[in-house]
């Protein structure tokens, strides 16, 4: 592998683009989505059902499209995140909620290994979305990309709940200790 050693000086280059500082908002968000992709690969290894594994793999492929779009490489070679990507996530959430019921509560991440790792992916997805919003102040990003990023963490939440449901594990709700009464529950 040929190296230009710009990384030694805290810089990196996106193919066809100028050299950027490694702490540039574009590089930050690309790193977040790379980390998320790795965690999704790990999660798939611990999921007990094939539909979840296939969905995680589909998301991993989508994340390559996300990164291509962020880095400006998506014209014309790579596709963009589009309405079908967003609709696919929304349909996945609806399908899972038809099995688990709508979950609108805080829970303690855990249960099965698959669920715990998907919860980790959910948290990283939310951080990546925040970095995407920061980068969007510098880049002209399409609304479908921002919508996809927003919906992804909701899908991952639903998938984590599903993993526990498949294994007959009920989520634990947080216990809020030391409230005004001073007593522990």
Buried (B, 14 or more C-beta within 10 A) or exposed (E): EEEEEEEEEEBBEBEEEEEBEEEBBBBBBBBBBBBBBBBBBBBBEBBEEEEBBEBBEBBBEBBEBBBBBBBBBBEEEEEBBEEEBBEBBBEBBEBBBEEBEEBEEEBEBBBBBBBBBBBBBBBBBBBBBBBBBBBBEEBEBBEBBBBBBBBBBBBBBBBBBBBBBBBEBEBEEEEEEEEEEEEEE
